[in-house]
Amino acid sequence: MDNVVAVGEQDFQDQVVEGSRQRPVVVDFWAGWCQPCLILSPMLERLAEEYEGRFLLATVDVDANPSLARTFGIQGIPAVKALRDGQIVSEFVGVQLEEALRRFLDE
């Protein structure tokens, strides 16, 4: 079972919304030009592997998927949203310390 998957407009509904009915899905909205994203994304990927499938990390490149960014009201990146049962249950914007990321994931 994958712990990290890149998603786009075509597979977001299936991978993220429907996937969140099986296990929590954490969505990382990022862009390649965003310096804070280049710090946060690798930390989230490492934690996704460490948590061994307790959640799926879905990454969304906002430049390649602008309608997803609009749909979710993304105004600043990195933006992270956690979904369970098709609903957003928690979210934050900006780089977080690893300790804060663990608290976010453990919720």
N, C-alpha and C positions, 0 to 999 in steps of 0.2 A: 504494500500500500504506500503510495506516495505521501510524503509529508509536506512537500512544497510543489506548487504548480503555478505556472504563468497562465493567466486567464485573460480573455478579451471579450468583446461584445457578443461573439457567437456562442461561447460556452459558459458565460458568467452565470446565467440562470441555472443551468444544470450543475455545474461544479460548485458554485457558492451557495445559492439560495436553496436548491434541493439538497446539496451536500450537507448543509447545516442541519438538516433533519436527522442525519446519521451521527455526526460529531460536530463540535464547534468549528467554525471556519473564521480565521483571522485574515482580513484583507488588507494588504499593504499597497496603498496608492502612492506611486513614486514616479520619478523621471530621471533619465540618465544625466541631465545637467544639474540636478539638485544635490549639492554637497551633503546636506544633512541626510538625504535619502541613502547616499553611499556609505553612511555610517550605520544608519538604522537597519537597512535591509539585510546586511550580512549577520547582524546580531539576531534578528528574527529568524533567519534561515537556520542558524546554529541552534537556537532554542527549539525550533520545530523538530530538528533531528534529535535533540536531547530529550524532548518530551515524547518521542517515539510513537507518534500517531494519535496522541490525545487530542490534537487539533490539526486541521489542515491549514497551511499558510498559502493563501492565494495572492499572487502579486499582479498588480494592474499598472501598466505603463500608461500614465494619463495622456501623454502625447499621442500614443497610438490608439487610445480609447477615450476620446473626449466626451462622448455621450454618456459613458459610465461615470466619468468625473462629474458631469452636470447632474445626472440622476441622483448622485449621492451628495451633491452640494459641496464638492471639494473646492475649497478656496485657498488652502495652503497645503503644501506637502513637505515632508511625508505626512500622510493621514492614514490612520489605522482604525479599522472598524471590526468588531467581533460580532458574528452572527450565530444565533442558535435558533433552530426551528423557523428559519426564514426571516427572523427579525434581528435588527441591530440591538445588541444588549449592552455594548460598551464601546467607547471610542476615545481616541486622543489624536492630537496633531503635534508634530515636532519630534525631535529626538528625545528619547528617555534613557535614563540610566538602566543598566541591566536589572538592578534590583526592582525598579518600578515596572519594567517589562514582565518580570516574573510574577509580581503581584497582579498585574493586569491579566496575565495568562491563567493564573491560579483561580481567579474569580470565575 
